Amino acid sequence: MNRKFRLSVALDVDDLLMECTNYAIQLANEKYHYDPPITIYEASGWGKIGKRVDVVHEFFAEASFYENQPVYEGAKEFVSKLSEMADVYVCTAIPPEFMGIRAKQIMREFPQIPKDHIYMGFRKDKINVDILFDDGLHNVLNSNAQYPILMRRPWNQEGTGMLAVNTYDEFLKVVEVIAASYAKRNVKPVMSEPQIIVLVGPSGCGKSKLATQILKECDEFEKPVSYTTKDPTAVAENAWYSYVSVEHFREMKESGEVFQSTMYAGHEYGSKKSDIEDILKRGKHVLTTMDICGAMSLKTHFSNVTTIYIDRQKKAILSAILQKNSTMEDKINRIMAIDFEKKNAEICDYSVQFNTYEQALEQLREILGIKE
């Protein structure tokens, strides 16, 4: 159905619009002269985690901290663009004694947000909006929003399966896709021009198997290599992946060499824009498999992207995951992500439902215009 009103979006403030953890780390390094200095990557969990980075909580109890919090670069422009697309609210968790400071900050730095759209408190599950954008994994997991979206930060890397983004631009693209999904217009990709086709779905849905078959049948498609921090032994079994260390992967992200990255079952995955561009320049279609986060990142950087959700029965998915040659923790993470992944079908361009692989292949061939 067509929606006659605008989407409502609730934004977090700390570590999303305004620097918080990183700012506190900066203050801690200046005050205590840590050697080596504390880095943001040491904040690997929510709250106190029993490491030296816990010192940041000292600053969260000071009014001067909130009075001087810097706004993230690009945050003002982001809120301005979002306000043109949706009704924007702020939902910020802050101690009561500092609420006045926070309210003045928001009104001063983000005048596009109406005063009566500012909510303060820790129970974000009570906020009724279409989209919640937050860096707190617990807030995303407990949200009543139809589309809770996670801003990736070092302390929420264990989150798997849910919608997550790395940048403001990626979030704006997701909002755009969600808004368009209400129209539900499935328009087949024009395969006369090089296209990017992304198969999306939970672990065990069979997307890699289906992609492999399409690649065998049609040499007009090519799969780019994905880079991952997953165990190199496991990666060696799959030619689609190239192992890199956590440190190297981080360097590639920070330098922009990896333009798209996501976390799945405790491992990072990413792609290089140059790899995809090389395939397109050769006049071939890109066929790849990603989670919804990677797919939305692709849509942010390329205009010719079609997402196809592989919708397999949950029982079959569970069976496939349990048969994987991986650790019990890895299997648990993948199983926990299934229901989150299922919701992502709503914002994909197509959904392929099937009982057998041949049924799925027939649907994919039809969408992609492949003749047997």
C-alpha positions in Angstrom: 0.0 0.0 0.0 1.1 3.6 -0.5 2.0 5.4 2.7 0.3 8.8 3.1 2.5 10.1 5.8 6.2 10.5 6.4 8.3 8.0 8.2 9.2 8.8 11.8 12.9 8.4 12.8 14.3 8.6 16.4 18.0 9.4 16.7 20.3 8.7 19.5 22.7 11.5 20.5 25.8 10.1 22.3 28.2 8.4 19.9 25.8 9.0 17.0 25.3 12.8 16.7 27.8 13.9 19.3 31.1 12.4 20.2 31.0 10.6 23.6 33.2 7.6 24.1 36.0 8.9 21.8 35.8 12.4 23.5 36.1 10.8 27.0 39.0 8.7 25.8 40.7 11.9 24.6 40.2 13.5 28.0 41.5 10.4 29.8 44.7 10.3 27.7 45.2 14.0 28.3 44.7 13.7 32.1 46.5 10.4 32.8 49.1 10.3 30.0 48.5 6.6 29.1 51.3 4.9 27.3 50.3 3.8 24.8 47.3 6.0 24.5 43.9 4.4 24.9 42.2 3.9 21.5 38.5 3.7 20.6 39.0 0.0 19.7 39.6 -0.9 23.3 36.0 0.0 24.1 35.0 -3.5 22.9 31.8 -3.8 25.0 29.0 -1.8 26.5 29.5 -0.3 30.0 32.4 -1.3 32.2 34.4 -4.2 30.8 37.2 -4.6 33.3 39.8 -2.8 31.2 41.7 0.5 31.4 39.2 2.1 29.0 36.7 1.9 31.9 38.2 5.2 33.0 35.9 7.0 30.5 33.0 6.6 33.0 34.7 9.1 35.3 34.0 11.8 32.8 30.3 10.8 32.3 29.6 12.1 35.8 30.8 15.7 35.1 28.6 18.5 33.8 31.6 20.0 31.9 31.8 16.9 29.8 28.3 17.4 28.4 28.8 21.1 28.1 31.8 20.6 25.8 30.9 17.5 23.8 31.8 18.0 20.1 29.3 17.4 17.3 30.4 14.7 14.9 31.7 16.0 11.6 28.8 15.8 9.1 26.1 15.3 11.8 24.4 18.7 11.2 24.2 18.1 7.4 22.9 14.6 8.1 20.1 15.8 10.3 19.2 18.5 7.7 19.0 15.9 4.9 17.1 13.4 7.1 14.6 16.1 8.1 13.6 16.5 4.4 12.9 12.8 4.2 11.2 12.0 7.5 9.9 13.4 10.8 12.9 13.4 13.1 12.9 12.9 16.8 15.7 12.6 19.4 15.7 9.9 22.0 18.7 10.4 24.3 19.7 8.5 27.4 21.2 10.9 29.8 21.3 11.3 33.6 18.5 13.6 34.8 20.9 16.2 36.3 22.3 16.8 32.8 19.1 16.9 30.8 19.0 20.7 30.7 22.4 20.8 29.2 21.5 18.2 26.6 18.3 19.9 25.6 20.1 23.2 25.0 22.8 21.4 22.9 20.2 19.8 20.7 18.2 23.0 20.1 21.4 24.9 19.4 23.2 22.4 17.1 20.1 20.8 15.4 17.5 23.5 15.0 15.6 21.4 12.4 14.4 19.1 15.2 11.3 20.5 16.8 11.5 21.1 20.6 8.6 18.8 21.2 10.4 16.0 19.4 13.1 15.7 22.1 12.7 12.8 24.4 15.1 12.0 27.3 15.3 8.7 29.2 16.8 5.3 29.1 13.7 3.3 28.1 13.9 3.7 24.4 11.7 0.6 24.0 8.8 2.9 24.9 9.3 5.1 21.9 6.9 4.4 19.1 8.5 5.3 15.7 9.1 3.7 12.4 12.9 3.8 12.6 15.3 3.9 15.6 18.9 4.8 14.9 21.2 4.0 17.8 24.7 2.7 18.6 23.5 0.8 21.7 23.0 -2.9 20.7 20.6 -3.3 23.7 18.5 -0.5 22.5 18.3 -2.0 19.0 17.5 -5.5 20.3 14.7 -4.2 22.6 13.2 -1.5 20.3 9.6 -1.5 19.3 10.4 0.4 16.1 9.6 -1.4 12.9 13.1 -0.9 11.7 15.7 -0.6 14.5 19.1 0.3 12.9 22.5 0.0 14.5 25.3 2.4 14.0 28.4 0.3 14.0 30.9 1.1 16.8 33.6 -1.1 18.4 31.3 -1.9 21.4 28.5 -3.5 19.3 30.5 -5.7 16.9 28.9 -8.9 18.2 25.5 -7.8 16.8 24.6 -10.0 13.9 21.8 -10.0 11.4 20.1 -6.8 12.2 20.2 -3.7 10.0 23.4 -1.9 10.6 25.3 0.9 8.9 28.8 2.5 9.2 28.0 6.0 8.0 25.3 8.7 7.8 25.1 8.2 4.0 24.4 4.5 4.4 21.6 5.3 6.9 20.0 7.8 4.5 20.1 5.2 1.8 18.4 2.7 4.1 15.7 5.3 4.9 15.2 5.9 1.2 14.9 2.1 0.5 12.4 1.7 3.4 10.3 4.5 2.2 10.3 3.0 -1.3 9.4 -0.4 0.0 5.9 0.6 0.8 5.2 1.0 -2.9 6.5 -2.5 -3.5 7.3 -2.0 -7.2 9.4 -4.9 -8.4 11.1 -3.7 -11.6 13.4 -6.2 -13.3 17.0 -5.0 -13.6 17.9 -3.9 -17.1 20.5 -6.6 -17.8 21.6 -5.0 -21.1 23.9 -2.7 -18.9 26.3 -4.1 -16.3 24.4 -4.5 -13.1 25.2 -5.5 -9.5 23.1 -8.3 -8.2 23.2 -9.1 -4.4 21.7 -12.2 -2.9 20.7 -11.5 0.7 19.6 -13.9 3.4 20.6 -15.6 6.7 23.4 -18.1 7.0 22.2 -21.4 5.7 19.6 -20.0 3.3 21.6 -21.3 0.3 22.6 -18.0 -1.3 26.2 -19.0 -1.9 25.1 -22.3 -3.5 22.6 -20.5 -5.7 25.2 -17.9 -6.7 27.7 -20.6 -7.6 25.2 -22.3 -9.9 24.3 -19.0 -11.7 28.0 -18.3 -12.2 28.4 -21.7 -13.7 25.5 -21.3 -16.1 26.2 -17.7 -17.2 29.7 -16.3 -17.9 28.2 -12.8 -18.0 28.3 -12.8 -14.2 31.4 -12.5 -12.0 31.8 -12.7 -8.3 34.2 -10.2 -6.6 36.4 -11.5 -3.8 35.3 -10.6 -0.2 37.8 -9.9 2.5 37.2 -11.3 5.9 38.8 -11.7 9.3 37.3 -15.2 9.6 39.6 -18.1 10.5 42.0 -18.5 7.5 41.5 -22.3 7.7 37.8 -21.9 7.1 38.4 -19.3 4.4 40.8 -21.6 2.5 37.8 -23.8 1.7 36.0 -21.0 -0.1 37.7 -19.2 -3.0 35.2 -16.3 -2.7 36.9 -15.1 0.4 40.4 -13.7 1.1 41.6 -13.7 4.8 43.1 -10.6 6.3 44.1 -10.0 9.9 41.9 -7.8 12.1 44.6 -5.1 12.1 44.9 -5.2 8.3 41.2 -5.1 7.8 41.0 -2.1 10.2 43.6 -0.3 8.2 41.8 -1.0 4.9 38.6 0.5 6.4 40.3 3.6 7.8 42.1 4.3 4.5 38.9 3.8 2.5 40.3 0.8 0.5 37.4 -1.2 1.9 34.3 0.9 1.1 31.7 -1.6 2.5 32.1 -3.7 5.6 29.9 -5.6 8.0 30.1 -7.9 11.0 28.6 -11.3 10.9 28.9 -14.0 13.6 31.9 -12.3 15.1 33.9 -11.8 11.9 34.3 -8.8 9.7 33.6 -8.9 6.0 34.2 -6.2 3.4 34.6 -5.4 -0.3 36.8 -3.1 -2.3 35.0 -0.7 -4.6 37.8 -1.1 -7.2 37.2 -4.8 -7.4 33.5 -4.2 -8.3 34.3 -1.4 -10.7 36.8 -3.6 -12.5 34.1 -6.2 -13.2 31.7 -3.6 -14.4 34.3 -2.0 -16.7 34.8 -5.4 -18.4 31.1 -5.3 -19.3 30.1 -8.1 -16.9 27.4 -8.2 -14.2 28.5 -8.4 -10.6 26.9 -11.3 -8.6 27.6 -11.4 -4.9 26.2 -12.5 -1.6 26.0 -10.2 1.4 24.0 -9.5 4.5 21.5 -6.6 4.3 24.1 -4.2 5.7 26.5 -4.9 2.9 23.7 -4.7 0.4 22.6 -1.2 1.6 26.2 0.0 1.5 26.4 -1.1 -2.1 23.2 0.8 -2.9 24.9 3.9 -1.3 27.9 3.7 -3.6 26.3 2.4 -6.8 23.1 3.2 -8.6 22.6 -0.1 -10.4 22.1 -2.5 -7.5 19.3 -5.1 -7.2 18.8 -7.0 -4.0 17.2 -10.4 -3.9 16.2 -12.0 -0.6 16.7 -15.8 -0.5 13.7 -16.9 1.7 14.2 -20.5 2.7 12.2 -22.3 5.4 13.5 -21.9 8.9 13.8 -25.6 9.5 16.0 -26.0 6.5 18.2 -23.0 7.6 18.7 -24.5 11.0 19.7 -27.8 9.6 22.2 -26.2 7.3 23.7 -24.1 10.1 24.0 -27.1 12.5 25.9 -29.1 9.8 28.5 -26.3 9.3 32.1 -27.1 10.1 32.4 -24.3 12.7 32.4 -23.6 16.4 29.4 -23.9 18.6 29.6 -20.1 19.3 29.6 -19.4 15.6 26.5 -21.6 15.1 24.7 -20.0 18.0 25.4 -16.5 16.6 24.1 -17.5 13.2 20.9 -19.1 14.6 20.2 -16.0 16.7 20.4 -13.8 13.6 17.7 -15.7 11.6 14.7 -13.8 12.8 16.4 -10.4 12.3 17.4 -11.5 8.8 13.9 -12.5 8.0 12.7 -9.0 8.5 15.1 -7.7 5.9 13.1 -9.3 3.1 10.7 -6.3 3.3 13.3 -3.9 2.0 14.9 -6.1 -0.7 13.8 -5.6 -4.3 12.8 -9.2 -4.7 12.1 -12.2 -2.5 12.7 -15.8 -3.7 10.7 -18.4 -1.8 11.3 -22.0 -2.4 11.2 -25.6 -1.1 13.9 -26.9 -3.5 17.0 -25.3 -5.0 15.6 -25.9 -8.5 12.6 -23.8 -7.7 14.9 -21.0 -6.4 17.1 -21.2 -9.5 14.0 -20.9 -11.8 13.0 -17.7 -10.0 16.5 -16.3 -10.1 16.8 -17.1 -13.8 13.5 -15.3 -14.5 14.5 -12.2 -12.5 17.9 -12.0 -14.2 16.6 -12.9 -17.7 18.7 -16.0 -18.0 17.6 -18.6 -20.4 18.4 -22.2 -19.6 
